Amino acid sequence: FFFFFFQAEDGIRDAQESRGLGDVYKRQPQVIANCLRVLHNISGEEDLSYRDQILDSDAVGILINLYENNKTNHKILTELALLISNLVRGKPYPQEKIMLQLLPLLAQLIDAMDNQTLESTLFTFRYISTASEKACELIIKLNVASKIAKFTLHENKNVKDLAFQTVGDLLSSSDEVVNTFLNAGLLEGISISLKSNNMPNSLRIEILWIVSNIVVSPSDVIAKVLNSDIISIIVNTCLKEETTIRKEALEVIWRLVNCCSVDQFQRLMKYQLVEQIGNQMQDSETEIVVLAIKCIDEMLGKSQALVEQKQTQNPVMIELERLDIISKLESLQEHSDEQVYESTIKILETYFAVDKE
């Protein structure tokens, strides 16, 4: 398919010296755009053999040349981005070497000004990052991750949503990846989006999942999170929303308490964590209760380390007693869920010298 659309004219002129594909491309922008649309439709078929035939026709090299000769033609760039998004999706994935060859081209397409091209390019990054670890590494080297992070502040909702989803796909335990995103303004994008009243719950959950993966980083990364208003938003807003949102918010808090330093934990206490989490312990959803107990247990352990290090009183135990949350814990010994019961007993026995009945 591909060979016919883009090389037929040179093949016909065997009596003349070929002027090259570049000349053909420049004189036929609408034809090229139409051909790209046809190939996009063909490659989107469920039968992946059509996709593979296109890729086997030196598609990558032709697409790169096509881009180089049409950088200012938005129609062609849009169709090009749409086609590439189809060429890399579907299982089995294309060969890894093909995806790696496409990444430098995608790194240039992501600078496109029109939103449709940008959306297609972000979709493609999502497919590729899911399929290949080497691709994820190359995306970082090409400085694409920082651009994606900045798109979480984009005015277009679809672009912004896709940017967050792509961040979620690329985020890993690598400190380099996390710092790249944070240095590019990801925390600002997270903060603004969590404050929004128009964000769908699915994206809210995605963003909280991103935060929960960020806070399992070294203390310097956690410090950046604490210096933002994100934890305040999570504690004061997300913990008061529907069950799926609260579940993700509790996961963030548990991971943060687990990974933060003693000094950082002291800063966390100003957010009235004990009170807010204590309010979750009598929820009708067992999963929320389990997570709330898990957070309290982690906080008690961290505050005990604070006592040993700073020679001070246990701030969490003080708050639990002041807010009468201990009685809530005791009442959970009657809970029908075995995990709730066992977790509650563990806390009471460990920190409050209550005998197991």
N, C-alpha and C positions, 0 to 999 in steps of 0.2 A: 504493500500500500504506500508506504512512505517514500520509497524510491521513485515510484511513478509520479507522485505529486510534485516533488521538488527537483527532479533531475531530468524529466522528460524533455524540456526545452533544449538543454545542452546536447542531449542524445540525438535530437532531430538535426541539429546543425553540424553534422559530421563533415560538411564541406568547408566549414569555417573554423577558425581557431576559437575555442570556447572562451567566452569572457568571464566564466566562473559563476558560481551560484550567487555571489554577492550582487552582481548586476541584475540577475533574474529577480532576486528578492526585492531589490529597490524598485523595480518597475511593476511589480505585481502584488502590492500590499493586500488588496482585497481578496485576490485569488489565494494568497497564502493564508489569510485569516480564515477563509472558507474551508480550505484543506485541513487546517488545524482543527476546525470544528468537526469536520467529518471524522478525522482520526480520533478526536476526543470521544465522539459517539461510539465508534467501533471499539475502542479500548475499554469502554465502560461496560461492554457486554459481559454476562456471567461466564461465558466461555473464554477463559484466560488465554487460549491459544491465539486469539486475535491480538491481544496485548503483546504476547511474546513474539509474534511475527513482526510487529512494528519495532520492537526492541532489537530484534535480530537484523534489522535493515540499517545498521549503523545510525540508529535514531539519535543517540546521545551526541555524536559528533555533528550531525545535521542541525539538531536543536541549538547547540552552542553557536554554530555559525549563523543560524537564523537570528538568534538574539543579538549577536555582535553587529549585524547589519540592520537591525530594526529597533534599536534602543529607545527611540523616541516615538515609536508607533504604538500607542496605548492599546489599540484594538488587537494587534498581533501579540503584544505582551500578555494581554488578558487571555487570549485563546491558547497561547503557549503555556501559561501557568495552569489552565484548566486541563490541558492534555497531559502535562507532567504529573498532575495529581492522580490521574487515572492510570498512568503507566507504572506507578510505584505501589499502588494498593492492590489488595487481593492476595489470598494465600493459595499456593505458596508464593512468597514474595519474589520479586525479581532477584537476580544475582546481586550479591552485596557490592561487587565491583561497579555495577551499573549505577547503583544508588550513590556510591561514593563519587563517581564521575559527575553526577548531576548536582551535587551539593554546591560546588562553586558557582554554578549557574543560578541556583536557587538563592544563594547568598547575595546575588545582584538583583534578582527579581523582587526580593523583599524590600528593596528601596523604591519600588514602584509607588507612584502617587495615587493611583486609583484603588479604591477599596476592594473591587472584585478580584483584581490581580493579587492583592495582598491576602485576601481570604484564601484563595486557592493555594498560594504559596505556603501559608501557615498550615493548611490541611496537609500539604505534602511533607512538611517538616514533621508533623505528627506521625504520619505513616512510616517515614524513614527512621525516626528515632525509636519507634516501637520495634522495628525489624532488625536493627543493627546497633550493637554497642560501639563499634568503630565509627559509625556515622555520628553518634552522639559526641564522641571525642572530637571529630572533625568539625562539627557544628560549633563547638566551643572555640577551636583554633581559628575558625573563620570569622570570629567575632559576631556571630549571628545571635547568640544567646542574649547579649546585651541589647540588641535591637528588639528582640522578641519581648524582653522585659519592659522596654519603653512603650511597647504597644498595649500594655495593660492600662495605660493612661489615654489610649486613643479615644477620640470622640465618637467613633462609630461603634455601636454596640456589638455587632457581629465580629469585628476585628478584635475588640477588647476581649470578648468571650473566648475566641480562638487562641488569643495570646496566652490567657491563663491556662487553657487546656494544654497548650504546647509546653508551657513552663512545667506543668504537672508531669508531662511525659518525659521531659528532659531531666527533671530534678532527680538527683541521686545522692548517695552518701559522700560524694566527692566534695571536699571543701572548696575546691576551685570553682566548681559549677555554682554552688550556693553563693559564694562571694561575687561571682560574675553577675548573677541576677540581682543581688542586693545593691551592688555598686551602680547598677544601671537604673535604679529607682523602683525596684519591684515592691518594696515595702510601702511606698507612697501609693502605688496602684492598688495594693491590697487594702490599705486604709480607706481610700476613697470608695472602693467598691463595697466593702463591708458596711459602710455608712449609708449606702444607697438603699432606697426603699423599693426600687424597681428591678432589683436583681433576682432572677429565678433561683429557686432553692437548689437546683442541680449545680449551678455555678457557685453558689455560696458554699456548698459542701466541697466542691473542688478547691476553692480558695482556702478553706480551713484545713483541708488535707495538705495543701502546699505548706501552710504555716506549721503544721505538725511535723513535716519533714525538715523544715528549716531549723526548728528548735532542738533537734537532736544533734546539733553541730557544736563545735568548741565554744568556749565562753565569749570569745570576741564577736562571734556571730550572734549569740544570744543577747549580748549587750546592745547590738544594733536593733534587735527586736524590742528590747525593753526601753530603748530610747525613743521608739515610735509610740503611737497611741493604739497599736493593734491589740495588745492584751487588755487594755481598758475596754475596747469595743467588744471583744470576745466575752469578757466577764459580765459587762453591764447590758449588753444587747443580745448576743448570740445565745447566752444561757437562759434567755427568756422567750426563745422562739420555739418552733415545733420540734418534735422529738429527734428527727434526723439531724437537724442543725445542732441541737444541744449535745447529741452524741459526739459529733465531730469536735465541738468546742471543748468537751470534757477530755477528749483524747489529746487535744493540744495542751491543755493544762497539765495533764498527767505526764506527758513527755517533757514538757518544759521544767516541771518541778524535778523530775528524775535527772535531767541533764545539767541544770543550772548549778552554779557555785553557791556556797553558803551566803556570801555577800549578795548575790543576785536574788537569792530566795528572800532575803530581808526586804529587798525592793518589791518583790512580788506581794508581800503581805499587805502593802498599802492599798491593794485592789480589793480588799475585803473578801479574799478567796474563801476563807473558812465559812463565812456566812452564805455566800452565793452557792457554794457547793453543798453546804448543809441543806439548803432549800431543795436540792435535787434528790435527797435521800428518801423522801416519802412519795416519790413520783409513782404513778400507776404503772409505768413501763419498767419492767425488771431490768432491762439492759441499762437504763439510765441510772438506776439504783446501784447496780454493780460498778459502773464507771465512777459514780460519786464516791463510793466506799474506797475504790482503788485510789482515787485522788487524795482522799483523807489519809489513807495509809501511807502514801508517798510523802505527803506533807508532814506527817508526824515523824517519819524517819529523817527527813531533811532538817526539821526543827530540832530533833535530838542531836544531830551533828552540829547544829548551831550552838546548842547548849554546851556541848563538849569543847567546841572551839572558842567560843566567846565567853564562857562562864556566865551565862545569863539564864533567865527563866525560859521555859519552853513556850514560845508565843502561840503555837497552834493549840496546845492543851489549854492555855488560858482562854483563848477564844472559844474553844469547844465548850468549856464550862460556862463562860459568860453568856453564851447564846443558847445554852441548854440543849446543845446538839448531842451531848452524851446520852441524854434520855432517848433521843431518836435512834441512836446506835443500839441502845439496849432493847428498844422495841423491835428492832430488826432481827433479834434472836428468834422471833416468832414468825418470821417471813417464810412463806411456803417454798421459796427457791433455795436449793441446797447451797449454791455458790454464795448467795447473799448471807445465809446463815454462817457458813464457814469463814467468810471474810470478816464478818462482824465479830465473831468470837476471837479471831486472831488479833484484831485491833484491841479489843477489851482486855484480853489476857496479856498482851504485850505492853500496853501503855497505862492500863487502869486497874490492874491487879484484880480482875473479875474472874472468878472460877467458872470453868465450863460446866454447864449443868448436865 
